[in-house]
């Protein structure tokens, strides 16, 4: 078994939707280049992102409509103009989007209209070379793309209703019904295939820009997929569903730091016996696809590969679940056999038991340490830097945490299960440990992460900018206002890059 070799390095966490720009949402345009230049100036090796998938309920990248498809909202309007697929005059009709947040409803309506116009022009007047390239893409990606295009076309034709509410023949993928879809909704299917062709063309250029600068991309793979997704609809036998397609049990986590009743995610659970019977073919295809898009994969909820918190589908909260073992060792053995060295980061946060540690260490995966979790206990806390091991990735915070400044200023209430006296004890311990007065707590956190023995240190862009809770990306167990934070153009021209580079040099994290 071969294990991945990790340099001592640093990186920043910023999802593309958080980039600045006029489209109302960050897109794959010149602002990516500006951010990559910032990474290089700051002495960074990694750019970490969230899942790139098309988002569904709640606009969450962790509840995508497909584990394979790309998010068409990331296609830049300017690129459609440059390709001659949309008239430049159309950009004058761009709504007055807010600069610091994503208004998903407005962005989706505007971008879908532009993409619809682009497809019509492509279908009628695209150069033959583009048409040929598109056809090659559709054939090459048919293993997931055909199902996805059918899923999206049917969903659109039924007012966006989830697949388990479709007519039984479509819900159950009866061959005659699918043949009718291909005949009657062929243009709609082609439109979704076209959007994927555009997305992956743009993302490939982003990857090339990264590699020219020596920047490596860390992607994110949620362990579960959304119930209302092409993956579950097309592969029902691989999930714990009843005869009508309803989940019998769903995923989540028990009560923890984020929620007193746990988190009821609602994702259908895998039928691991069926997965193993296929040689984990779906997982192999998923990871092969992902490794074409990113250089390193962060496996979200890694402990679920040792055991899953299984909740009856009828339960009102996650508190009534139980742990059920999963065949992670067999899965990773299959992945290792297929791909050799696995550049995987194990998100091993939460309730971690010896079997999870054994699984992680058996394959040499680095685990995660989060500084915001370090100060609520005593000096034995594994998230305190003096307890780290080299094979680890340290974060000041993650996309699920408040910003570091917001955490330090926190009060009892929404987003925290801590009482006032516990919060103050944490702050006092934090100041003593970091020898800090708290005035630049974000930079004190960054320094501590960089100084640690962990081979990789990742910092959310919000912490580099010293933002408070207004910069928070996600509040777990909440359904509104998440995934919408955006930065500004001037953030990439700040003195922060020089300060980061100085710390990267001081603690041996500059690219080799």
C-alpha positions in Angstrom: 0.0 0.0 0.0 1.4 3.4 -1.0 0.7 6.6 1.0 0.7 10.2 -0.2 3.7 12.4 0.6 2.8 15.7 2.1 5.0 18.8 2.0 5.0 21.3 4.8 2.7 23.9 3.4 -0.2 26.3 3.9 -3.4 27.2 2.1 -6.6 29.3 2.1 -10.2 28.2 2.1 -12.4 30.2 -0.2 -15.3 28.7 -2.2 -15.6 30.1 -5.8 -19.1 31.4 -5.0 -17.4 33.8 -2.5 -15.3 35.5 -5.1 -16.1 39.1 -6.1 -17.5 40.1 -9.4 -20.6 41.5 -11.1 -22.6 38.3 -11.6 -24.1 38.3 -8.1 -22.1 35.3 -7.2 -18.4 34.3 -7.6 -17.8 32.7 -11.0 -14.9 31.2 -12.9 -13.6 34.4 -14.4 -10.7 36.9 -14.0 -11.4 37.2 -10.3 -10.1 33.7 -9.9 -6.9 34.8 -11.4 -6.7 37.7 -8.9 -7.2 35.3 -6.0 -4.6 32.9 -7.4 -2.1 35.8 -7.6 -3.0 36.6 -4.0 -2.2 33.0 -3.0 1.2 33.1 -4.7 2.0 36.5 -3.2 1.0 35.0 0.2 3.3 32.0 -0.2 0.4 29.5 -0.3 0.4 26.0 -1.8 -3.2 25.1 -1.5 -6.6 26.5 -2.5 -9.3 24.7 -0.7 -12.9 24.8 -2.0 -16.3 23.3 -1.1 -18.1 20.8 -3.4 -18.5 22.2 -6.9 -21.8 20.5 -7.5 -25.1 22.1 -8.6 -26.9 23.0 -5.4 -30.4 22.1 -4.5 -32.4 22.6 -1.3 -31.0 25.5 0.8 -28.3 26.3 -1.8 -25.9 24.0 0.1 -23.0 22.5 -1.8 -23.4 19.6 0.6 -26.9 18.9 -0.8 -26.1 18.8 -4.5 -28.4 17.6 -7.3 -25.5 15.4 -8.5 -22.2 14.2 -7.0 -20.6 14.4 -10.5 -22.0 17.6 -12.2 -20.7 21.1 -11.9 -22.6 24.1 -10.7 -23.8 26.1 -13.8 -24.1 29.3 -11.6 -20.3 29.4 -11.7 -20.2 29.9 -15.4 -19.3 33.5 -16.0 -21.7 35.7 -18.0 -18.7 37.5 -19.6 -17.5 34.1 -20.9 -20.8 33.5 -22.6 -20.3 36.9 -24.3 -16.7 36.2 -25.3 -17.8 32.9 -26.8 -20.4 34.8 -28.9 -23.3 32.9 -27.3 -24.9 35.9 -25.6 -25.0 39.5 -26.9 -23.0 41.9 -24.8 -26.1 44.2 -24.5 -27.7 41.5 -22.3 -25.2 42.2 -19.6 -26.6 45.7 -19.3 -29.8 44.0 -18.0 -27.9 42.5 -15.1 -29.9 43.0 -11.9 -28.4 45.2 -9.1 -27.0 42.3 -7.1 -25.6 42.9 -3.6 -21.8 42.9 -3.6 -21.2 41.2 -0.3 -23.9 38.4 -0.3 -25.3 36.0 -2.8 -29.0 36.5 -3.5 -29.5 33.0 -4.8 -33.1 33.5 -6.0 -32.2 36.5 -8.2 -28.9 34.9 -9.4 -30.6 31.6 -10.4 -33.3 33.4 -12.4 -30.9 35.7 -14.3 -28.2 33.1 -14.9 -30.7 30.4 -16.1 -32.1 32.9 -18.6 -28.6 33.7 -20.0 -27.7 30.0 -20.2 -30.9 29.3 -22.0 -30.1 31.9 -24.6 -26.6 30.6 -24.9 -27.8 27.1 -25.6 -30.2 28.2 -28.3 -27.4 30.0 -30.1 -25.0 27.1 -29.6 -27.6 24.6 -31.0 -28.2 26.7 -34.1 -24.9 28.4 -35.0 -22.0 27.0 -33.0 -18.9 26.2 -35.0 -18.5 22.5 -36.0 -15.4 22.1 -33.8 -17.5 23.1 -30.8 -20.2 20.8 -31.7 -17.7 18.0 -32.1 -16.1 18.8 -28.8 -19.5 18.8 -27.1 -20.4 15.4 -28.6 -17.1 13.9 -27.4 -17.8 15.3 -23.9 -21.3 13.8 -23.8 -19.9 10.4 -24.9 -17.0 10.5 -22.5 -19.1 11.5 -19.5 -22.1 9.4 -20.4 -21.7 7.3 -17.3 -23.2 10.1 -15.1 -24.2 12.8 -17.6 -27.1 11.0 -19.3 -28.7 10.2 -16.0 -28.1 13.8 -14.8 -29.6 15.4 -17.9 -32.6 13.1 -17.7 -33.1 13.9 -14.0 -32.9 17.7 -14.6 -35.1 17.6 -17.6 -37.8 15.6 -15.9 -37.5 17.7 -12.7 -37.9 20.9 -14.8 -40.9 19.5 -16.6 -42.6 18.7 -13.2 -42.1 22.1 -11.6 -39.0 21.2 -9.7 -40.7 18.4 -7.7 -38.4 15.8 -6.1 -38.1 12.6 -8.0 -40.0 10.5 -5.5 -43.1 12.6 -6.3 -42.9 12.0 -10.1 -45.3 9.6 -11.9 -44.4 6.1 -10.9 -43.1 5.2 -14.3 -40.5 8.0 -14.2 -39.8 7.6 -10.5 -39.0 3.9 -11.1 -37.1 4.5 -14.3 -39.2 2.2 -16.4 -37.4 1.8 -19.8 -40.4 2.9 -21.9 -40.8 6.0 -19.8 -37.1 6.9 -20.1 -37.2 6.4 -23.9 -40.2 8.8 -24.0 -38.2 11.4 -22.0 -35.3 11.1 -24.5 -37.7 11.7 -27.4 -39.9 14.4 -25.8 -37.4 16.2 -23.6 -34.3 15.7 -25.7 -33.7 19.5 -26.2 -34.0 20.1 -22.4 -31.5 17.2 -21.7 -29.1 18.7 -24.3 -29.4 22.1 -22.6 -28.2 20.6 -19.3 -25.4 18.7 -21.0 -24.4 21.9 -22.7 -24.2 23.7 -19.3 -21.9 20.9 -18.0 -19.7 21.1 -21.1 -19.3 24.8 -20.4 -18.6 24.3 -16.7 -16.0 21.7 -17.2 -14.3 23.7 -20.0 -14.0 26.7 -17.6 -12.9 24.6 -14.6 -10.2 23.0 -16.7 -8.8 26.4 -17.4 -8.9 27.2 -13.7 -6.9 24.1 -13.0 -4.4 25.0 -15.6 -4.1 28.5 -14.1 -3.5 26.9 -10.7 -0.9 24.5 -11.9 1.0 27.2 -13.8 1.4 29.0 -10.4 2.2 25.9 -8.4 -1.1 26.0 -6.6 -2.9 22.7 -5.8 -6.6 22.5 -5.3 -8.2 20.7 -2.3 -11.7 19.6 -3.1 -14.4 18.3 -0.8 -16.4 15.1 -1.1 -19.4 14.8 1.2 -19.7 11.2 2.3 -23.5 11.3 1.5 -25.5 12.6 -1.4 -28.8 14.4 -1.4 -32.0 12.4 -1.5 -33.3 14.5 -4.4 -30.4 13.9 -6.6 -29.6 12.1 -9.9 -27.4 9.7 -8.0 -30.1 8.3 -5.8 -32.7 8.3 -8.6 -30.4 6.5 -10.9 -29.0 4.0 -8.4 -31.8 3.3 -6.0 -30.4 -0.2 -5.2 -27.3 1.3 -3.6 -29.4 3.2 -1.0 -31.6 2.3 2.0 -35.0 3.0 0.3 -38.4 1.3 0.4 -40.3 0.1 -2.7 -41.7 3.6 -3.3 -38.2 5.1 -3.1 -38.6 6.6 0.4 -35.7 6.4 2.8 -36.0 3.9 5.6 -33.2 5.5 7.6 -31.3 8.7 7.1 -28.0 10.2 8.1 -26.9 12.7 10.7 -24.8 13.1 13.8 -25.6 12.8 17.5 -25.8 15.9 19.8 -22.6 17.8 19.7 -20.9 21.2 19.9 -23.2 22.6 17.2 -26.6 21.3 18.3 -28.1 19.9 21.5 -30.3 17.5 19.5 -27.8 16.5 17.0 -27.9 17.2 13.3 -30.6 15.5 11.2 -29.1 15.7 7.7 -31.8 13.6 6.0 -29.5 12.1 3.4 -30.4 8.5 2.5 -27.9 5.9 3.8 -25.9 3.7 1.5 -26.7 0.0 1.3 -23.1 -0.9 1.9 -23.8 -4.6 1.1 -24.9 -3.7 -2.4 -22.0 -1.3 -2.7 -19.5 -4.0 -1.9 -21.2 -6.5 -4.2 -20.4 -4.2 -7.1 -16.8 -3.8 -6.0 -17.7 -0.2 -4.9 -18.0 0.7 -8.6 -20.0 3.9 -7.8 -17.4 5.1 -5.3 -14.6 4.3 -7.7 -16.3 6.3 -10.5 -17.0 9.2 -8.1 -13.4 9.4 -6.9 -11.9 9.0 -10.3 -14.0 11.9 -11.5 -13.1 14.0 -8.5 -9.4 13.4 -8.9 -9.6 14.8 -12.4 -11.0 18.1 -11.0 -8.8 18.6 -7.9 -5.4 17.5 -6.5 -6.4 16.6 -3.0 -9.8 15.4 -1.6 -11.1 16.2 1.8 -13.5 13.4 2.8 -16.3 15.0 4.8 -17.6 13.0 7.8 -14.8 10.5 7.6 -16.0 8.7 10.8 -19.0 7.6 8.7 -16.7 5.2 6.8 -16.2 3.3 10.1 -19.8 3.7 11.4 -22.7 5.8 10.5 -25.2 7.5 12.8 -28.4 5.8 11.6 -31.7 7.6 12.3 -35.2 6.3 11.5 -36.6 8.3 8.7 -39.7 9.2 10.9 -37.6 10.6 13.8 -38.1 14.3 14.5 -34.4 14.8 15.6 -31.1 13.0 15.3 -31.1 12.2 19.0 -32.7 8.8 18.6 -30.1 7.4 16.1 -27.6 4.6 16.6 -24.1 3.8 15.3 -24.0 1.1 12.5 -20.7 -0.2 11.2 -19.7 0.5 7.6 -17.0 -1.3 5.4 -14.6 1.6 5.1 -11.5 -0.6 5.1 -12.7 -2.6 2.1 -13.7 0.6 0.3 -10.3 2.3 0.8 -8.5 -0.9 -0.1 -10.4 -0.8 -3.4 -9.6 2.8 -4.0 -5.9 2.3 -3.1 -5.8 -0.6 -5.6 -7.3 1.5 -8.3 -5.4 4.8 -7.8 -2.3 4.0 -5.8 -1.4 6.8 -3.4 -4.6 8.5 -2.1 -4.2 12.3 -1.5 -7.1 12.3 1.0 -7.7 14.4 4.1 -9.9 12.7 6.6 -12.4 15.1 8.2 -12.3 13.2 11.6 -14.2 15.8 13.7 -16.9 15.0 16.2 -17.3 11.7 18.1 -14.1 9.8 17.2 -13.7 6.3 18.4 -10.7 3.9 18.2 -12.0 2.2 15.0 -12.1 5.6 13.2 -8.5 6.3 14.2 -7.4 2.8 13.2 -9.1 3.3 9.8 -7.5 6.7 9.2 -4.1 5.5 10.2 -4.2 2.3 8.3 -4.2 4.3 5.1 -2.0 7.1 6.2 -4.7 9.8 5.9 -4.0 13.0 7.8 -6.8 14.0 10.2 -8.0 17.5 11.0 -7.4 19.8 13.9 -9.4 22.9 14.5 -8.1 25.6 16.7 -11.5 26.9 17.7 -12.1 23.5 19.4 -8.9 23.7 21.3 -9.7 25.8 24.4 -12.9 24.3 25.9 -11.1 21.6 27.9 -7.7 21.1 29.5 -4.1 20.8 28.2 -4.8 17.3 26.9 -7.2 18.5 24.2 -6.1 17.1 20.9 -6.8 20.4 19.1 -4.2 22.2 21.1 -1.1 22.6 18.9 1.3 20.9 21.4 -0.7 17.7 21.0 -0.6 17.6 17.2 1.2 14.9 15.1 2.9 15.9 11.9 0.4 13.9 9.7 -2.4 16.4 10.3 -4.1 19.4 8.7 -4.8 22.3 11.1 -7.6 24.8 10.5 -8.2 28.0 12.4 -11.9 27.2 11.6 -13.9 25.5 8.9 -16.9 26.5 6.8 -19.1 25.2 9.6 -17.5 27.4 12.2 -18.0 31.0 13.0 -15.1 33.2 12.0 -12.3 33.3 14.5 -13.1 36.9 15.4 -16.8 36.0 15.7 -15.9 33.0 17.8 -13.8 35.1 20.2 -16.7 37.6 20.5 -19.4 35.0 20.9 -22.2 35.1 23.4 -24.7 32.3 24.5 -27.5 31.7 22.0 -27.8 30.8 18.4 -24.9 28.8 17.0 -23.5 27.9 20.4 -24.4 25.4 23.1 -22.0 27.0 25.5 -23.0 29.0 28.7 -21.6 32.4 29.4 -19.1 31.2 32.1 -17.8 28.5 29.8 -17.3 31.0 27.0 -15.3 33.3 29.2 -13.2 30.4 30.5 -12.4 29.4 26.9 -11.4 33.0 26.1 -9.2 33.2 29.1 -7.5 29.9 28.3 -7.1 31.0 24.7 -5.4 34.2 25.6 -3.1 32.5 28.1 -2.2 29.7 25.6 -1.5 32.0 22.7 0.0 34.8 24.9 -2.5 37.1 23.3 -4.4 40.2 24.3 -7.2 39.2 21.9 -6.8 42.4 19.8 -5.7 40.4 16.7 -7.0 37.1 17.7 -7.3 35.9 14.0 -3.6 36.5 13.4 -2.7 34.8 16.7 -4.7 31.8 15.5 -2.9 31.8 12.1 0.5 32.1 13.7 -0.3 29.1 16.1 -1.5 27.0 13.1 1.6 27.8 11.1 3.9 27.2 14.0 2.5 23.7 14.7 4.0 20.5 13.5 1.0 19.7 11.3 2.3 19.4 7.8 -0.6 21.5 6.4 -2.2 24.7 7.7 -5.5 26.0 6.1 -7.1 29.3 7.0 -10.5 30.5 5.8 -10.2 33.8 3.8 -12.6 35.4 6.4 -10.0 34.8 9.1 -7.2 36.4 7.0 -9.5 39.5 6.6 -10.3 39.5 10.3 -14.1 39.4 9.7 -16.6 38.9 12.5 -19.7 36.7 12.4 -21.0 38.6 9.3 -18.4 36.5 7.4 -19.7 33.2 8.6 -20.3 30.7 5.7 -22.6 28.2 7.4 -24.5 27.7 10.6 -25.1 23.9 11.0 -28.7 22.9 11.7 -30.0 26.2 10.2 -31.7 26.5 6.8 -31.5 30.1 5.8 -28.8 32.7 5.1 -26.0 30.2 4.6 -23.4 29.8 1.8 -23.8 33.4 0.7 -20.8 35.3 2.0 -18.6 37.1 -0.6 -15.3 39.0 -0.5 -14.4 42.2 -2.3 -11.9 43.0 -5.0 -9.7 45.0 -2.7 -9.3 42.1 -0.3 -6.8 40.6 -2.8 -4.7 43.8 -2.8 -4.3 44.1 1.0 -1.2 43.8 3.1 -2.5 40.5 4.3 -0.6 38.6 1.6 2.8 40.0 2.8 1.9 39.1 6.4 0.9 35.5 5.4 4.1 35.1 3.4 6.2 36.2 6.3 4.6 33.6 8.6 4.9 30.9 5.9 8.6 31.7 5.6 9.1 31.9 9.4 7.6 28.5 9.9 8.9 26.7 6.9 5.7 26.6 4.9 6.7 28.4 1.7 6.4 26.3 -1.5 9.6 24.5 -2.3 
